Amino acid sequence: MSAGGAFGGNRGLRPVPPEKGIFPLDHMHECDLEKKDYLNCLKSSDHQSEKCRLFSKKYLECRMEKNLMAKQDMSELGFGKVSEIDASGEKPNERINN
């Protein structure tokens, strides 16, 4: 048997958590509506996430408001105002006004 244990892990080193990506689960279902809206959008748009950015943003905002993840500026999460696509899937400069 090796010095790392029965399953090959190194027992002497402490694990280091990732900088992002780990946050509490929503056990109280506080953001279920936002999550369901986002998942429904993904399903209806053939899983093209760029068409569901508004729903993704609302879900992340809900998680931050309910302290389910660290509060962060949305621009740091890829939600810049210049290239944002609205819920209709159109870029603001692509709309035709009649």
C-alpha positions, 0 to 999 in steps of 0.5 A: 500500500502506498503512503497516500492511503487506500485510494491514492489520496495524499493525507498530509496536504490540506485541500484548497477550495476553489476561488469561485464556483462553490456556494451554498445550495438553495435549500429553502428554494428562495430563488426557484422561480428565477432558476426555473425561468432560466432553465425553461429559457435554455430548454426553449432556446435549444440550450443557447445560453446567450439567449437567456442572459437576462434570466441568468442575470436575474438568478445570480442577482437573487442568489446575491440578495439572499446571501447564497453567494458573495455579492459581486458587481455584475460586470465582473460576472460577464454582464456588461451593459454594452453587449447585453442581449435582452430577453427577446434575444435581440441586441438593442441596436438590432431593433427596428422601430416603425 
